[in-house]
Amino acid sequence: MNRILRWRVLLAAAVLGPVSPARAGEAPQTQPTQPLYAADARPAIFVNFAPRSPTPENLHGHQRDWLKPETAERWMRSQLARGDRIIVRTPFGNGVQGWVTSKQWHVAVGWRREMFIRVINQWLGEDPRRTFSLYIGTLVGDPDNRAMTDTRSPSPDDPAAMKDFLATVRPWLGATKIHRLWLDHSSGPPENLQNVVKLARWCRTNLDLVVGMEAYPRTGKALDLETMRQLPTLATWRFPETFDKPGHWTIPAGYEALLIVIPQKRSPPPTLEALQAYRRRGFSIGSGHRDFDRMVEQVNATVEEPRP
């Protein structure tokens, strides 16, 4: 091999990384490189503060015990007591599905906002291992336009959309410490995914904030590992059960792919053995309901090493 050809081969190997053996009929696959964030493999507790549809009596779809001051704080503390890694969805109201509504922070009932921030900061201050993450919608637009005809995903290339996005996020950053900002339904369509990747980079550089994506991004039937290298991902357990029935998806070492177990009306809950299999393939496991807390605890206790 002459010097120039040898130099080109070495350069290609340095750029592409090591190549794994290909199966019959498949092109060789490059090994994923290290992610651009510090993965958190701990079990998570996912708490939805507004899981209901809005009604005249409950305009924002809040949990029943979160509606009144006399029950709200006790209920919130009972949720925080479930674990050290808490992810909270829509604590101040359930707007149109998939929105970052800039009004969410500003129109929150005063006592509810004050109570939430006071309790979460006290809880965080009691143990340095505790983390609080916020799960919000992805699209921005007029919250009163329920047809969602003016919505778009925020991107650093769109100043107006970024203004709406930051109107929601900056008050949170000024009030408490956010471990992750999870964006709902942000892995598709392709133009939306590209905007979220740009947004995640911008937030990491300008806000020192790690942004995560829901659900796992895909290229065809396979996971989009290049996107997963750039930001952490989250999905409910039904997502891989639907799109990866053979159970081939495996998360590379150092990547963060959180699998949340939540109740499903039309599906039986996963078994302990099924969740242990996901854990062995590199998924982190979280609970979205008290009924699953014990099972998630068992999974993380019995599967110490996610991968061989």
Buried (B, 14 or more C-beta within 10 A) or exposed (E): EEEEEEEEEEEEEEEEEEEEEEEEEEEEEBEBBEBEBEBBBBBBBBBBBBBEEBEEEBEBBBBEBBBEEEEBBEBBEEBBEBBBBBBBBBBBBBBBEBBBBBBBBEBBBEEBBEBBBEBBBEBBEEEEEBBBBBBBBBBBBBBEEEEBEEBBBBBBEBEEBBEBBBBBBEBBBEBBEBBBBBBBBBBEEEEBBBBBBBBBBBBBEEBEBBBBBBBBBBEEEEBBBEBBBBBBBBBBBBBBBEBBEEEEBBBBEBBBBBBBBBEEEEEEBBEBEBBBBBBBBBBBBBBBBEEBBEBBBBBBEEBEEBEE
